[in-house]
Amino acid sequence: MSLSKFKLLKLYVRNKRFLPATFFLAGFLFDILTLGRIDDLSNIIMQVLYLGAALATLTIELKNLHKSETQVRPLQLFYQYHDEIYHFLVGGLLSIYTLFFFKSASALSSLIFLLFMFSVLIINEFDSIKKSGKTFRMILFFICLTCFSFLITPLMLGHVGFLVFFLSLVLSAILSALIIWLWSKDNGHNLKKMIMIPSSILGIFTLLYLVKLIPPIPMALEKIGIYHKVDKEYPVYYLHHQKPWWKFWHSGDQDFLAGNDDKVYVFARIFSPGGFKDQVYLNWQVYQEGEWKSSDRIPMTITGGREKGFRGYAFKSNYVPGEWRVLVETKGGREIGRISFDIEKQDIDNSNFKVELDQ
């Protein structure tokens, strides 16, 4: 063995325990750089290929095919690095789903799913988890399979809602049952234990859905802002505001100075896939007596396919000074995004408006 090969082998042995996490993180970073639209056919095909490869890796391990008397050299080599390969595949899949959930989520659910993603990476390094390696790898796989079902079902049906969620659960349950049947056939694995894994995952996702912590994927709020006036001359929207240049973090007039007869406009750009048609609501809320109270809930029908998202706006004429917010919600009340702003009555110079173009 040459000196260089010896050094590489020594380096591999010394850092072998960090390789699963390294490949997991590599898969996450790879997909951040290459991820396209949620309805991109190449993205969907890649997810199917990743799921198929992860399933094949688990099947080889669970059915002990690598120990067969008829084993072939490529299978031996594959199994030698199966842990690294598996973690790369799962890291790639979870990164896809985390990013898509993040785009479709409000602050709380975004945080929960991001914490979940990185928690899996950290937990994977615990010795107790490593000793139960097969079980933990099965958990990861069924999480990915469930997320895929939640993503593909609304894409196929063209809308979101409880029925779509229920059909996603059914799809995931059917696929999970077929996979467990494949694994348990002519094998000594504990069938009850294997069934408990996807059943528990589906139960957890159902609970998260019921408490409204699962975002309304595949819809995503690309932009939202508060303005004094919105004019439309297709394909351009003219957004009038008085935002000072130094408040670069504001979207329009989030410090809204209201003159006599001024209307408060909210402009939103919402992405949804091609063939998608659904209704969202702009829920205007004001903070009074220590709580948020709904003032108006204005419907807006969106159609999918536009690269930068479907555009629409609404305005409010009757309002009081104070703290306000507009929640963008699905028909079922699931939040896609929000914007907060303050209204203050004040004489304003109507000639001092800036105009922002949205094309």
N, C-alpha and C positions, 0 to 999 in steps of 0.2 A: 504493500500500500504506500502510495506517495505521501510526502509530508503534507501537501495541501489537502488531500483527501482525509488524512488523519485529523487535521485541524478542524475540517468541516464536520466530521463525525463527532469529534469531541464537543464542538459547539452545539451540535444537535442534541447530544445526550444531556448536556448541561442545561439546555433551555427547553427540553421536550415538554415539561409541564406547562409552559406558557404558550405552546403552539396552538391548542384549541382556541384559546381566547384571541390569539393573533389572527388566526384564519377567520374567526367569527367577526372581528373588527374589520378585517380586510374586505369581507363580503359586504359589510355595511357601507364602508367608504366607496367601494366600487359602484354600488347602486346609487349612491348620492350623486356621483359624477355622471352616470349614464341614464338615469331615470327620465322617462319622457311622460307623455300624457297618460292618464289612468286608463283611457280607452284605446291606447296604442296597441295594435295587434301584436307587434314585436314584444311589447311588455308582457302581454298575456301569454304568448307562446313561451317566453323565457320563464315565467312563473310555473307553467306546466312542466317544462323541462327540468327545472330545479326541484319541483315536488317529486317528479318521477325519479330523478337521480337520488334524492334523499330517501325515497321509498325503497329503491333498489339496494342502497347501502344498508338500510335497516333490515331488509329482508335477508340479505346475505348473512348478517350477524345473527339474527334471531333464529334462522333455520340452519345455522352452522354449515352453510355451503362451503365456507373456506376450509373446513376440516374434512371435506368429502375425500374419499379414496380416489375419486376421479378428478380431483382438483387440477386446474391448469395454472401454468405460471402467471399469466396476466391477472387471474383472480387472486393469487397469492400476493402479488405486488399491490393490487388494488386494496386488499384488506389490510396490508401493512400500514397504509396511510388513510384508512377509512375514516378514522376519527377526525383528522384534519380536513378531509374532503367534506365530511358531513357538516362540520361546523362552518365551513365556507358557504355551503349551500343554504343552511339555515340562517346564517348571518345575512346573506343576500335577501332571502325571503322576508325575514323580519324587518330588515331595513326598508324594503318596499312598502310593507304594510304600515310601518310606523310613520313613514313620510306621507303616505296617502291619508292616513288617519289625522296626522298633524295638520294637513292642508284643509281638511273638512271640519276641524274641531274648533271649539271655543277654548279659552285659556285653560279651564280646569281639566277637560278631557284630554287636551293636548299634553298637559303635564303628566297625567296619569299614564298615558301610553308611552311617553318618552321615558318615564321612570321605569315602567315595565320593561322596556327594551334594554336599558342599561343594567337593570337588576338581573336580568337573565344572564348577561355577560359576566357579572360579578359572582352570582350564585354558582355559575358553572365551574368556578375555580375552587369551591369548597370540597374538601376531601370526602365528606359524607355524601355529597352529590356524585362525585366521581365513582364511589363504590357502588352506587345504584345506577351506573352509567346507562344501561339499556332502558331502564324506566324513564330516566330524565330525557334521553334522546327521543323516546316515544312521545313524551309530553310536548317537547318542542315541535315535533312533526305534526301532531294533531292541532296545536295552536296555529301553525302555518296553514294547515288544511282548512280550518274553520275561518281564518281570515280570508283565504282565497274564495270560499263560498260566499262570504259577506260582500266581497268585491264584485264577483262575476254575476251574481243574481240580479242586482239592480241594473247592471250594464245590459243584461239580456232583456229585462222587462221594461226599462225606460222610465222608472220612477222609484220612489222610496216610500216606506210606510211599514205598518205592522205586518201586513200580509207578505210583503217582500222579505222582511226579517224572518218570518216563520218559514217561508220557502227556503231561505238560506240555511236555517237550522236543519230542515229536512234533507237538503242536498248534502250537507256536511255529515249528517247521521248515516245516510245511505252509503256514502263513500267510506266512512269510518268502519261500518259493518262489513263491507266487502274486503277491506284491507285486513281487518282482524280475522275474518274467515280464512284469508290467504295465509296469514301468519300461523294460525292455530291448526290448520289442516296437516294431519300426519305429524304433529309435533306435540311435545309434552308441556307446552306453556300453559300457565293458569289462565283459562279463558275468562273467568270472572274478573280477575285483576286487570286483564287487558281491556275488557269492556268498560271498566270503571274510569279509565284514563280519558277517553273521548267524552264519556257521559259527564264527567266532572267539568271538563272544559266547556262543553255546551251549556251546562248549568250556570257556570260563572259568567259566560257571555250573555246568557238570558237575563241574569240578575243585573249586569251592567247596562243592558238595554233598558230594562224596566226603570232603573234610576237615572236614565238619560245620560249615561257616561260614554256611550258608544256614539261617535259622530255620524252624521247622515251622509256617509260616503256613498256615491262618488261626487256629491256637490261640494263646491269650495268657494268661499267668498274671496275673490281676488282683490276687490277694492270697495271701500265705503267711505263717504265723506259727507259733511254738512255744508250747505251752501245757501246764499241769499237768493239765487235764481239759477235755474237750469233751462237752457234752450236746446232744442234738437233740430238740426239740419242734417239729415242722414247723409253720410255715416258718422257725422261729428256731433258730439254733445259739448255745449259751451257751459262751463261751470263757473259761476260768478262768486267771488269771495273777497274778503278783506284781510286775509291772514298775513301777519307781518313776516318778513323774510326769515327772521331768526327763529320762528316757531316751526322749524323744518319737520318736527315730529308730528305736527297736527295734520289732519286730512281735511282741508277746507276750514270753515269757521267753527271750530270746536269751542272757541270763545265767541259766542254769537251775540253781536250787538244789534238789538232789534229796534228799528225805527217804527214810526206809525205805519200800520197796514202791511208791515213786512211779513212774508211767509218764510217758514223754515223748510228748506228742501233737504232731503236725503237722497243721495245718488249711490247706487250699488251696482257692482259688476260681479256676477255669479257664474262660475264655470260649471258646466255639466256636459257629459259626453254627447256625441252625435246620436240622434235618435231619441234623446231624452226629453221628456215633457212633463213638467210637474208644476205645482203651485207653492210659492213661499209667501210668508207674511212678514211685513215690517211692523213690528210691535213697538209703538211709542210708549215710553214709560217716564213718569216724573217721580222724583223723590219727595214725598210728603209725609209728615207725621211719623218719621222714622222708618218708612218702608217704601219700596218701589210699587207704584200703582199704574196699571195700564190705562192709557188714555185713548188710544186708537190701535186697531190691528188691521192694517191695510193689505189686501191680497195682491200678489203679483205673479202672473203666469210666466214661467221661464221655458225656453226651448234651448236645447243643447246643440253643440257642434262648433260654435264660434271659438276660435283659438284663445282669445282674451276674455271670453265669458259673455254671457247675456247681460245687457245693460237695461236698467230701468230706474225710475225715480218716483218719489211721492213727496207731497208737501203738507204742511200743517198750518192752518190759519189761526186757530184758537189755541192759545197756549198762555202760560204764566211764566214769569221769570223764575229761575231756579236750576236745579240739576236735572238733566234729562239724559236718556239713552234710547237708542233704537236697537232692538234685537232682530236679527234676520233669522226666521224660524221656518221649519217645515210645517205642513198641515198638522202633524202630530205634536207640534210644540218643541221639536228638537232644534237646538240652537246651532246655526251655521257660523255666526259671527255677530259682532256688535260694535257700536261706537257710542262713546259718552261725550256729552257736551254741556255747556252752561249757557243759559239765555239771560241776557241783561237788557233791560229797557234803556235806550239811550238815543239821542239825536245823532244821526250819522250822515256822513257826506256820501251821497249816492253816486258821485262822480269818481269816487276813489276805489272802485272795484277793479280787481284783477280778474282775468279770464283764463281759465285752465281748459285746454282742449283734451277731450277723450275720443280717440278715433278707433 
